Amino acid sequence: MNAVVVDRAAPGGLIMQNVPEPDPLPSEALVRVRAMSLNLGEVRRAKAAADGWRPGWDFAGTVERAAADGAGPPAGARVVGMLDAGAWTELLAAPTHRLAVLPDTVSFEEASTLPVAGLTALYALGKRGSLLGRRVLVTGASGGVGMFALQLARLEGARATALVHREEKRDAVTPYADEVFVGDEASVAASAGPFDLVLESVGGKVFASALQLLAENGMLVTFGTSAERTSTMEVAPFYAKGGLSIYGFILFHELETQPAGRNLARLLSLLAEKKLDVRIDATMPFARIADAAERLWSRGVTGKLVVTV
């Protein structure tokens, strides 16, 4: 079977390679992959990984063989799920607690966008408790996580504000936000604050300026650094406001206490009920996954980028 493997000498650092088929554990289902969505974190990891490492988190496909322990979906079920690595492949072994069955009205392509981006948005929003009547700021709002976060925040009764870094991104997020601001610092959104919760994925000046927009007892959840990996902040205004906090968010840590499968099913229900929308920027074939990864790395994607097998 074909799988994507890191090869530092290849253009883009990725090659398609024939690898042995997986041998599932008793608690794992064998899944034939039909679609996968790409995430900036896994592309960054691939660029730093040694030759032979196999990237990939999100996937959707069909169960070819059910788990031997009897748990999870049966053979033939259409599912979505995620792995810690190795999902950019034709066939994979997936733990059943990380799988959810697709409603008939949800496509493989739509479902594949949900695991990392959808769960990150859902879990990060939950860190501040009830969002009813709260003000939420989402930076990097034109990305996959950002678009899901804006919609989920509004479903929870929050007022959602979006920050994007370029004017041409505005129209993409406008349907999902109460206000949209454009700029390289969060301070441009000051008129919509102060904010009870900020979901921050840009880093640098955006991170530092977003801290200044927090309301008393507000929280900033940081889950990425798409632009700058370092930041300089003024400390006194942060502690002097009272009760402010910064939460470092890594989805795979959260999954230790919040199983993926159950919450993927929740997101799928919202998708099937048309309460949640998926923005797919482009769909590309498996043979061009290296090109897809480079497109995402260059910040040339609005929403999600999907690859089909």
C-alpha angles and dihedrals in degrees: 000000000000123000136167114253131183113251112171092201095057124090105271090009095266134101137179110244136180108243134174117274114258123262104218123220116236089263094051132085123216108237129193104216119229102167141006134186124218127233129198092233095059092045089052090049091050091053090056099038127104122253112283098032114132117219130200139107113175125059143156126194148112128302106245095180125013121231112279092230090064095245124124133021123338128248111287095030118135107233145174125209149137141240133202087240141338103056095127092092144093097247130021144170112237131187107246093228087065095054132088128185117244121237112238092252096055118086127218089247094053094044094050090065094062111069107070100016097038097043092045090054093045097047095040092053089052094061093082096050121229113015096195107133092357127131115236128190120199117193121198083029097167092067126091095265092044095054093047091046094053092051095044092047091055091047087057091053099260129136104242123209122189129208119196127176100223132044093230089064093060098086093052094060100033094091090056103043139065090217133011125203129186124211150091094260129054090227089085086073095053093112090064094050173078092129130213091202133020123191104202127188105150104072128195116059093357091057094047095046093045090059089061090057096058119117122226108296089012125152133214115204111201117197105156150009106219094161111020129013096199131056139184119212138179105244104198098065089049099058095031095064093064134242098017119152142183118214120199107215127200114167096214090057091050091051089066089074103019111053116224099220098061094047093044086057088053092052091046090054091053089049093049091048091052091241091117126047129205121214109204109188094191142343117221134182122257091248089064098048092118089058090048091052092052091049090054092045091055090055089245095136131091112198115341134344115214130198120199127209 
